[in-house]
Amino acid sequence: MIVYLFYNADLLDVLLSRRELAVAYVDDTAFAVVGESLKETHGSLLSMMTRTDGGDEWSAAHNSCFELKKFALMDFVPPRRRVTPHTFNYGGRDFAAK
């Protein structure tokens, strides 16, 4: 179990702002972002994967491919707030909250 702490440590260092969060447990990782719009938060999530030292580079460096079928996108908005649905494409797959 403790080996995963070292293995995943670089993946958790992807954060650039106080609005970004990364957590891991064994071989599962979650990225979370707080923002003013779905477009902003989805852009930040995409950036966390594609930026320098981000998820994609970690994946290549650790020979550990992400399984896109296991990715999930959850959007949480304050009650009674109107939002515009937004999707984004990562790895050839469109992601939209369900």
N, CA and C atoms as a LAMMPS dump frame, in Angstrom:
ITEM: TIMESTEP
0
ITEM: NUMBER OF ATOMS
294
ITEM: BOX BOUNDS ff ff ff
-5.0000000000000000e+02 5.0000000000000000e+02
-5.0000000000000000e+02 5.0000000000000000e+02
-5.0000000000000000e+02 5.0000000000000000e+02
ITEM: ATOMS id mol type element x y z
1 1 1 N 0.81 -1.194 0
2 1 2 C 0 0 0
3 1 3 C 0.857 1.265 0
4 2 1 N 1.91 1.268 0.78
5 2 2 C 2.722 2.482 0.882
6 2 3 C 3.449 2.802 -0.423
7 3 1 N 3.691 1.795 -1.233
8 3 2 C 4.35 2.013 -2.52
9 3 3 C 3.502 2.922 -3.409
10 4 1 N 2.171 2.801 -3.338
11 4 2 C 1.299 3.648 -4.135
12 4 3 C 1.449 5.126 -3.767
13 5 1 N 1.776 5.418 -2.513
14 5 2 C 1.995 6.814 -2.119
15 5 3 C 3.132 7.428 -2.922
16 6 1 N 4.177 6.665 -3.12
17 6 2 C 5.311 7.155 -3.904
18 6 3 C 4.995 7.134 -5.4
19 7 1 N 4.314 6.095 -5.839
20 7 2 C 4.005 5.928 -7.254
21 7 3 C 3.102 7.058 -7.761
22 8 1 N 2.097 7.422 -6.986
23 8 2 C 1.119 8.431 -7.396
24 8 3 C 1.511 9.859 -7.035
25 9 1 N 2.579 10.064 -6.31
26 9 2 C 2.918 11.395 -5.796
27 9 3 C 3.056 12.434 -6.903
28 10 1 N 3.7 12.102 -7.992
29 10 2 C 3.86 13.071 -9.089
30 10 3 C 2.526 13.42 -9.738
31 11 1 N 1.623 12.49 -9.799
32 11 2 C 0.304 12.749 -10.385
33 11 3 C -0.468 13.748 -9.524
34 12 1 N -0.252 13.711 -8.237
35 12 2 C -0.956 14.635 -7.343
36 12 3 C -0.328 16.021 -7.324
37 13 1 N 0.851 16.162 -7.915
38 13 2 C 1.529 17.465 -7.975
39 13 3 C 1.102 18.293 -9.178
40 14 1 N 0.061 17.915 -9.871
41 14 2 C -0.376 18.589 -11.095
42 14 3 C -1.076 19.92 -10.809
43 15 1 N -1.388 20.205 -9.577
44 15 2 C -2.177 21.381 -9.211
45 15 3 C -1.424 22.682 -9.457
46 16 1 N -2.138 23.68 -10.006
47 16 2 C -1.555 24.992 -10.249
48 16 3 C -2.263 26.109 -9.49
49 17 1 N -3.469 25.846 -8.992
50 17 2 C -4.195 26.898 -8.289
51 17 3 C -4.924 26.319 -7.08
52 18 1 N -5.427 27.204 -6.248
53 18 2 C -6.161 26.773 -5.055
54 18 3 C -7.533 26.209 -5.411
55 19 1 N -7.967 26.396 -6.643
56 19 2 C -9.27 25.895 -7.08
57 19 3 C -9.179 24.465 -7.616
58 20 1 N -7.982 23.893 -7.647
59 20 2 C -7.783 22.537 -8.149
60 20 3 C -7.457 21.598 -6.984
61 21 1 N -7.93 20.367 -7.089
62 21 2 C -7.707 19.362 -6.053
63 21 3 C -7.448 18.024 -6.719
64 22 1 N -6.51 17.285 -6.185
65 22 2 C -6.245 15.924 -6.65
66 22 3 C -6.115 15.034 -5.42
67 23 1 N -6.811 13.917 -5.44
68 23 2 C -6.74 12.953 -4.349
69 23 3 C -6.539 11.56 -4.939
70 24 1 N -5.897 10.704 -4.179
71 24 2 C -5.647 9.344 -4.655
72 24 3 C -5.791 8.358 -3.507
73 25 1 N -6.24 7.17 -3.852
74 25 2 C -6.291 6.058 -2.917
75 25 3 C -5.893 4.825 -3.706
76 26 1 N -4.784 4.234 -3.327
77 26 2 C -4.201 3.08 -3.992
78 26 3 C -4.043 3.398 -5.484
79 27 1 N -4.82 2.781 -6.368
80 27 2 C -4.639 3.024 -7.802
81 27 3 C -5.775 3.849 -8.406
82 28 1 N -6.546 4.536 -7.574
83 28 2 C -7.621 5.411 -8.043
84 28 3 C -7.25 6.859 -7.76
85 29 1 N -7.525 7.729 -8.717
86 29 2 C -7.218 9.145 -8.581
87 29 3 C -8.427 9.954 -9.009
88 30 1 N -8.648 11.07 -8.328
89 30 2 C -9.74 11.978 -8.688
90 30 3 C -9.205 13.395 -8.754
91 31 1 N -9.6 14.108 -9.797
92 31 2 C -9.3 15.526 -9.941
93 31 3 C -10.608 16.286 -9.738
94 32 1 N -10.545 17.401 -9.037
95 32 2 C -11.715 18.25 -8.814
96 32 3 C -11.313 19.7 -9.023
97 33 1 N -12.264 20.49 -9.518
98 33 2 C -12.027 21.907 -9.784
99 33 3 C -13.257 22.692 -9.359
100 34 1 N -13.032 23.865 -8.775
101 34 2 C -14.104 24.793 -8.447
102 34 3 C -13.988 25.973 -9.389
103 35 1 N -15.097 26.376 -10.004
104 35 2 C -15.055 27.487 -10.946
105 35 3 C -16.384 28.184 -11.063
106 36 1 N -16.417 29.208 -11.89
107 36 2 C -17.617 30.019 -12.077
108 36 3 C -18.569 29.447 -13.122
109 37 1 N -18.073 28.58 -13.996
110 37 2 C -18.924 28.001 -15.039
111 37 3 C -18.439 26.595 -15.354
112 38 1 N -19.313 25.82 -15.989
113 38 2 C -18.914 24.473 -16.391
114 38 3 C -17.802 24.538 -17.418
115 39 1 N -17.865 25.506 -18.32
116 39 2 C -16.814 25.648 -19.327
117 39 3 C -15.459 25.889 -18.647
118 40 1 N -15.432 26.732 -17.63
119 40 2 C -14.185 27.005 -16.902
120 40 3 C -13.676 25.768 -16.175
121 41 1 N -14.563 25.074 -15.468
122 41 2 C -14.112 23.902 -14.712
123 41 3 C -13.682 22.772 -15.639
124 42 1 N -14.411 22.569 -16.734
125 42 2 C -14.017 21.528 -17.689
126 42 3 C -12.674 21.87 -18.333
127 43 1 N -12.458 23.146 -18.627
128 43 2 C -11.171 23.574 -19.174
129 43 3 C -10.036 23.315 -18.208
130 44 1 N -10.275 23.562 -16.919
131 44 2 C -9.241 23.305 -15.911
132 44 3 C -8.949 21.821 -15.783
133 45 1 N -9.995 20.997 -15.814
134 45 2 C -9.784 19.546 -15.755
135 45 3 C -8.993 19.053 -16.954
136 46 1 N -9.349 19.542 -18.128
137 46 2 C -8.605 19.166 -19.333
138 46 3 C -7.158 19.612 -19.228
139 47 1 N -6.94 20.81 -18.72
140 47 2 C -5.582 21.325 -18.534
141 47 3 C -4.782 20.464 -17.56
142 48 1 N -5.425 19.977 -16.49
143 48 2 C -4.726 19.14 -15.52
144 48 3 C -4.186 17.872 -16.18
145 49 1 N -4.873 17.406 -17.205
146 49 2 C -4.419 16.209 -17.905
147 49 3 C -3.368 16.518 -18.962
148 50 1 N -3.482 17.655 -19.655
149 50 2 C -2.646 17.911 -20.832
150 50 3 C -1.484 18.863 -20.594
151 51 1 N -1.437 19.557 -19.469
152 51 2 C -0.36 20.525 -19.229
153 51 3 C 0.975 19.82 -18.99
154 52 1 N 2.046 20.597 -19.046
155 52 2 C 3.375 20.067 -18.721
156 52 3 C 3.341 19.506 -17.309
157 53 1 N 3.873 18.315 -17.117
158 53 2 C 3.85 17.589 -15.84
159 53 3 C 2.433 17.225 -15.414
160 54 1 N 1.506 17.174 -16.344
161 54 2 C 0.131 16.809 -16.051
162 54 3 C -0.098 15.309 -16.128
163 55 1 N -1.349 14.938 -16.153
164 55 2 C -1.725 13.527 -16.147
165 55 3 C -1.189 12.739 -17.323
166 56 1 N -1.234 13.33 -18.521
167 56 2 C -0.735 12.601 -19.698
168 56 3 C 0.759 12.312 -19.597
169 57 1 N 1.538 13.301 -19.161
170 57 2 C 2.985 13.081 -19.021
171 57 3 C 3.265 12.071 -17.914
172 58 1 N 2.517 12.126 -16.822
173 58 2 C 2.688 11.147 -15.744
174 58 3 C 2.409 9.754 -16.283
175 59 1 N 1.333 9.624 -17.052
176 59 2 C 0.949 8.335 -17.62
177 59 3 C 2.063 7.755 -18.485
178 60 1 N 2.637 8.6 -19.343
179 60 2 C 3.712 8.136 -20.236
180 60 3 C 4.969 7.784 -19.435
181 61 1 N 5.318 8.608 -18.464
182 61 2 C 6.536 8.38 -17.672
183 61 3 C 6.438 7.126 -16.81
184 62 1 N 5.231 6.773 -16.378
185 62 2 C 5.046 5.621 -15.501
186 62 3 C 4.536 4.389 -16.245
187 63 1 N 4.479 4.489 -17.587
188 63 2 C 3.991 3.371 -18.394
189 63 3 C 2.662 2.843 -17.845
190 64 1 N 1.786 3.78 -17.51
191 64 2 C 0.494 3.438 -16.928
192 64 3 C -0.592 4.191 -17.683
193 65 1 N -1.158 3.534 -18.688
194 65 2 C -2.163 4.179 -19.539
195 65 3 C -3.473 4.359 -18.78
196 66 1 N -4.069 5.539 -18.942
197 66 2 C -5.382 5.771 -18.361
198 66 3 C -6.428 5.03 -19.185
199 67 1 N -7.364 4.408 -18.524
200 67 2 C -8.457 3.706 -19.181
201 67 3 C -9.629 4.671 -19.288
202 68 1 N -9.818 5.255 -20.479
203 68 2 C -10.841 6.285 -20.656
204 68 3 C -12.248 5.775 -20.378
205 69 1 N -12.484 4.473 -20.509
206 69 2 C -13.802 3.923 -20.198
207 69 3 C -14.136 4.1 -18.722
208 70 1 N -13.111 4.241 -17.883
209 70 2 C -13.331 4.378 -16.447
210 70 3 C -13.432 5.831 -15.994
211 71 1 N -13.204 6.772 -16.914
212 71 2 C -13.302 8.182 -16.564
213 71 3 C -14.768 8.556 -16.351
214 72 1 N -15.015 9.442 -15.423
215 72 2 C -16.363 9.959 -15.182
216 72 3 C -16.266 11.457 -14.926
217 73 1 N -17.259 12.173 -15.366
218 73 2 C -17.33 13.605 -15.14
219 73 3 C -18.599 13.893 -14.354
220 74 1 N -18.454 14.54 -13.201
221 74 2 C -19.608 14.916 -12.389
222 74 3 C -19.567 16.423 -12.195
223 75 1 N -20.672 17.073 -12.539
224 75 2 C -20.796 18.512 -12.338
225 75 3 C -21.745 18.76 -11.174
226 76 1 N -21.324 19.61 -10.252
227 76 2 C -22.157 20.002 -9.13
228 76 3 C -22.361 21.504 -9.211
229 77 1 N -23.595 21.938 -9.193
230 77 2 C -23.902 23.365 -9.246
231 77 3 C -24.807 23.713 -8.071
232 78 1 N -24.731 24.967 -7.611
233 78 2 C -25.606 25.364 -6.506
234 78 3 C -27.088 25.206 -6.886
235 79 1 N -27.935 24.889 -5.916
236 79 2 C -29.361 24.76 -6.225
237 79 3 C -29.911 26.07 -6.8
238 80 1 N -30.858 25.93 -7.689
239 80 2 C -31.546 27.072 -8.3
240 80 3 C -30.651 27.949 -9.156
241 81 1 N -29.527 27.429 -9.57
242 81 2 C -28.654 28.192 -10.452
243 81 3 C -28.754 27.609 -11.848
244 82 1 N -29.011 28.444 -12.8
245 82 2 C -29.138 28.004 -14.187
246 82 3 C -27.736 27.87 -14.786
247 83 1 N -27.476 26.743 -15.434
248 83 2 C -26.167 26.519 -16.051
249 83 3 C -26.348 26.097 -17.496
250 84 1 N -25.334 26.369 -18.272
251 84 2 C -25.309 25.952 -19.67
252 84 3 C -24.533 24.648 -19.757
253 85 1 N -25.142 23.582 -20.3
254 85 2 C -24.398 22.313 -20.434
255 85 3 C -23.141 22.52 -21.269
256 86 1 N -22.109 21.769 -20.944
257 86 2 C -20.839 21.907 -21.65
258 86 3 C -20.18 20.546 -21.731
259 87 1 N -19.579 20.246 -22.859
260 87 2 C -18.814 19.008 -23.022
261 87 3 C -17.405 19.368 -23.46
262 88 1 N -16.484 18.444 -23.285
263 88 2 C -15.132 18.621 -23.8
264 88 3 C -14.6 17.287 -24.272
265 89 1 N -13.615 17.351 -25.124
266 89 2 C -13.04 16.156 -25.725
267 89 3 C -11.655 15.917 -25.152
268 90 1 N -11.427 14.698 -24.702
269 90 2 C -10.115 14.301 -24.212
270 90 3 C -9.854 12.889 -24.717
271 91 1 N -8.715 12.695 -25.325
272 91 2 C -8.328 11.372 -25.805
273 91 3 C -9.288 10.815 -26.848
274 92 1 N -9.89 11.701 -27.641
275 92 2 C -10.805 11.247 -28.677
276 92 3 C -12.187 10.894 -28.167
277 93 1 N -12.458 11.205 -26.904
278 93 2 C -13.767 10.896 -26.327
279 93 3 C -14.398 12.182 -25.807
280 94 1 N -15.697 12.359 -26.071
281 94 2 C -16.417 13.515 -25.556
282 94 3 C -16.894 13.202 -24.149
283 95 1 N -16.663 14.152 -23.242
284 95 2 C -17.104 13.996 -21.865
285 95 3 C -18.171 15.018 -21.573
286 96 1 N -19.256 14.574 -21.001
287 96 2 C -20.344 15.443 -20.556
288 96 3 C -20.885 14.838 -19.26
289 97 1 N -21.248 15.697 -18.339
290 97 2 C -21.784 15.213 -17.076
291 97 3 C -23.093 14.48 -17.317
292 98 1 N -23.332 13.474 -16.51
293 98 2 C -24.563 12.701 -16.628
294 98 3 C -25.395 12.868 -15.381
